[in-house]
Amino acid sequence: DADFAREQAESVRLQILQQTATSALAQANFSPQSVLGFLG
């Protein structure tokens, strides 16, 4: 139903955010300057 679809969408969104954050941290460990540039 709609609630299930909404929960699934939110779950996927959170997973993507988590992966993005993990990726950003990996980049930060690799090159802090590049992340600072990315963040503006």
Secondary structure, 3 states (H helix, E strand, C coil): CHHHHHHHHHHHHHHHHHHHHHHHHHHHHHCHHHHHHHHC
